Amino acid sequence: HITARLLSFSEDKTKYLCSVWVEKVHGYGSATPPLPAGTQIDIEVNKTLLEMSDLKSSRLLNEGNIIELKISSRKHISSKSSLPSWRAIRIY
């Protein structure tokens, strides 16, 4: 669970790819790799997840916005993959 500043994003048919600056880490799951505040990471946000949240994409996805997310690490992603190693599983 993190609070992050949205740096940039791109969109395809099913997801947004967001680059964020981690402002605060609220907690870790038992299998989550360490993620310190002050780190820039890329996160995949499924459009369905965004539609289920109370926030609209036009309000959430503005560069510079502060967003709060529960994220999950992707295990077994090869270094050659273009997928981000993190994905959003909940938007607060």
Disulfide bonds with the S-S distance in Angstrom:
none
